[in-house]
């Protein structure tokens, strides 16, 4: 009798302990502010110091901590390799999934798995998108002395341009131009980033750049257009580009409908010009805290003044817009995706 009573009492005690433990866990679940207080966030970027992506990342790092609950410290780390895919792989597989690590990746990286690119093992729609700091328009240009001065010249004469990695926009997009628009860009691989390769234009090692964002050009080389040091061949805007009146859009120069849609798919990445993303499956409340902080930073007066001082163009693209863009790209007709894949494999 006494043994049964003791056993029953023991079970009740154990149940009470479990209930108290669960209750304490609920009571002391950390809010984002409690979690981030005293923490250090690692903000990563896939390009080298001094590049435009690096400039954007360091600008964001200087201000975003003020808007994250708990005001954590933010440090920037560069992780170069494979045109940004090394960083995406790190965020997808290795980085802590607790909201303490996120980074600025290449705008083209999330489109690689959509095209079925080999050796790509991540789902862009499962990553935690934070948002983008701007939308892009890119330009192609030759260095002033080059005989290539117009798009028509570009269809007849080869132009040496830099490549910064097999998965980088600097190689993917010129290859698409060559196959879809009949240009003759010759890609010279091995450059650290586009900013680094601009130094080789003046030496004659290179003859132009096939794909460089307008915001990057205006940030790093704002006098090149004014001083007519370059010949702008075309831009990637949907229609006319006010900053370059009379310059054609490459979209209008591709006549075949399937080819044009394939190019538009490849250029869709420009909507998310400077995207930031965290690992998959981070806690929902921390993901929301990071997204809200990102959005608030983009509207902050002090941040915008800092951006203006550095000639950095800011134009918020929300995480919802990024995710919608990727969903739409994933749903494109198979022939369009296949055509995009074909032109990049040639």
Secondary structure, DSSP 8 states (H G I E B T S, - for coil): -HHHHHHHHHHHHHHHHHHHHHHHHHHT---HHHHHTT-EEEEEESS-TTSHHHHHHHHHHHHGGGGSTT--EEEEEE---GGGHHHHHIIIIIS-SSSSEEEE--TTHHHHTTTT-TT----TTTSEEEEES----EEEEEETTSS--SHHHHTTS-EEEE---TTSHHHHHHHHHHHHH---EEEE---S-HHHHTHHHHHTS--EEEEEEHHHHHHH-THHHHTT-EEEEEE--SS--GGGTT--BGGGG--SHHHHHHHHHHHGGGGSTTEEEE-TT--HHHHHHHHHHHHHHHH-HHHHHHHHHTT-----EEHHHHHHHHHHHHTS-HHHHHHHHHHHH-
